Structures are given as structure tokens and as C-alpha cells.
Amino acid sequence: MTDWSNYPDIRVATGYDVHAFEAGDAVILGGIAVPHERKLAGHSDADVVLHALTDAILGAIADRDIGAHFPPSNPKWKGAASDQFLIHAMDLVAARGGKVAHLDVTIVCEAPKIGPVRDAMRERIAEICALPLGRVSVKATTSERLGFTGRKEGIAALATATVRLPAGQDEA
């Protein structure tokens, strides 16, 4: 059990990611393969959930964004599993002596349906981040058939990370 009194500096940040669909038979969301008639296009595995969470964590520690750490111009990241991006962000928090207190993500899509895989996503994110399940939230909504997500052209994800750091971290 973490003694939270050792982490008085509370920081909250958001992350956002979007990817378009292309031909395929599953999307990677929250670190799991979700059967679907298409997949998400991207340089890595295009996991919008893990990308948004990674950016939220990086924002909470004011350490640039996912593209600065894992540039899409670098062929090393072609087809890469996005869990390594999230692990990297978690490691950066730990290197500052901090803890991620809570992760929350909202997935915006018309399809695939998130409800049937929500718990599996929460479990996988908690596993990747070494967090108790109660510190990971996954929600979903549609955009009421409006915009690119409403036209089923892709998926968006919005994430919030709450990070607690020891006092005096990165005061500059």
C-alpha cells in the first residue's frame, strides 16, 4: 500500500490521440486486440488508448509528448506495440520518485463496441502500468454519428492522468 503523504505534489494532465481505419480484422485498443472489420492505421500498432494515456502521463510530468519520445520518422517504431510507450512514461514518473495515482480514458467510436471488452482493457492497462485495477478507468461514447468517428472513419481517445510527485520536483 502506497503512503500517499510522501507525494504532496499532485499533477493532472490530458492526452488525446486519433487514428483512421484501414483494411484489417482487428483494432488494438488498451493493449488488447478487439475483433473488427478494420484496423487502425499508424506507424506503431496505432493503439489510440495507450497513446492518449502515454501523452497524459508525459504531460503530468511536463516531459514533451509521445512523438518527441517515439518519433514516427524513426523506423524502429514501425509496427511497435504501444505498451512499451506507456511503460516508458511510467518509468519516467518513477525516475522522478513519483507515482501514477489514477488513469482515465474515454474512447470515442461508433464501432467496435467497447462494453464487451472494457474490463479486459482495464485489466491490461493496470497490468502494463503495475497499478491496482481500481486506479484505471475505461469509458466509451459515440459522437452521435457526427464527425469522422460518427462516420466510422476512425477512433479517438481522450485520457487523463493523475500523477503524484515528491515536493520540489521540476520547479524550474
N, C-alpha and C positions, 0 to 999 in steps of 0.2 A: 504494500500500500504506500503510495507516494505521500510524503508530508508536504502539502501544498504551501505551508507557511514559508518554506525555503525559496519560493518562486513568486515574489511580490509584483514583478513587472508583468502585467497582462497585456498581450497584444492580440488584435483581431485583424485579419485581412481577408480579402476575397480573391477568388480566381475564376477565370472564365475560359472556356475552350469550345470550339465548334469544329466539326469535320463533316464533309459531304459524303454521301453514299456513292459507292461504285459496285460493280459486279462482285458477288461473293455469296457465301452461305451462312455467315455468322458475323456479329459485331462483338468486339471486345469492349466490355463496359465494366468498370470496377474490378478489373483483373480477372474477369471470367468471360468465357465465350458464350454468347447468347444466340441461339439459332435465329436466323433471319434470312430473308431472301436476298439481302445485300450485305456488304461490309462497309466499314468506314475507310475513306481514303486518307492517307497520311504518310509521312516519311517513316514514322515508327509504326507501332500497331494501331495508332490513332485512337487510343482509349481516352475519350473526352473526359471521363470521370476522373481518372488518375492524373491527367494533365491539369485539370482545374484544381484538384486538391494540391498538387505539387506547387502550382503558382500561388495558391492561397498561403501555404506554409512559407514559401520563399518571401512573399510579401510581408508576412508577420515578422520576419527577421530582417527585412529590408535588404534582401540579397538578390536583386535583379529579378529575372523571370526565367521560365523553363528554357526559352530559346537561347538565353545567354549561357546557360549551363550545358545544354544539349542542342547545339545549333543544327538545324535541318540541313545545312550545307555540308555537314560532316558525314561522309558515307558510313562511318562507324555506327550511326544510329538508324540506318535504313532497316526497317522491319523490327527494330528493337522492342522488347517487352517493356511497357511503361512502368511496371513495378519498380524497375531499377531507378527511374527518375524520382519516384516517391520515396524510396529508401534513401536516396542521396539527400533529399530535402530533410528527411527525418534525422539523418546523420549530421547535417549542418546545425540543426537545433541542438542536438546532443553535444556537439563540439563547443557550443556556447554555454553549456551547462543547463540547458533548458529542457522543457517537456512540452509535448503537444497535449493540450488538455481536452480538446474536442475537435472533431471534423464533421462537417455537414455538407452535403452535396444535393443539389436539385438537378435532375435530368429532364430536359425538355425535348419531347419527341411524341410523335403520333404512334410510332411503331419502332421497335418491338415493345410489347407490354412489359413494364418493369416490375409490376406487382409480383408475378410468379418467381422472379429472380432476386428481388430486393434483399431478402435475408442472406442469400449466398454472396451477394455483393458486399453487404455489411461485414460478413464474416471474413471475406478475403481481404478487404481493406484493413480491418482490425489486425489480421494476421500479418500483412505486409508491414504495418506500422507498429506492431507489437503493442497494441492498445487493447484495453478491455472493450468488449462489444458495445457496452453502454456509452462509450465515448465516440461512437461512429453512427452517423445518421445518413440514410439514403432516402430521398424523396423523389417523386416524379410528377410531372404535369404535362399537359399538352399545351399547345399555343392556339387552341380552338380553331385549328385549320388555317391559321394566319401565318404569313411569312414562310421562310424556307423550311422550318421544321413542320409547319402546318401542311405544306405541300409534299411532305415526306422526302425532302431533298437531303436531309442530314439530321444530325443530333447536336444539341448544345448542352453544356453543363455549367452550372454556377456553383462555386464552393466557398465555404467559409472555414477558416482555421483559427482556433484559439490556442495561442502559444503562451506559456509562462516561462519567464527567464529570471535568473537571479538579478537582484538590483544592480544598477550601474552598467548593464550590458549595452554596448554600442551607443553611448551617449552622444557621440560626435555627430 
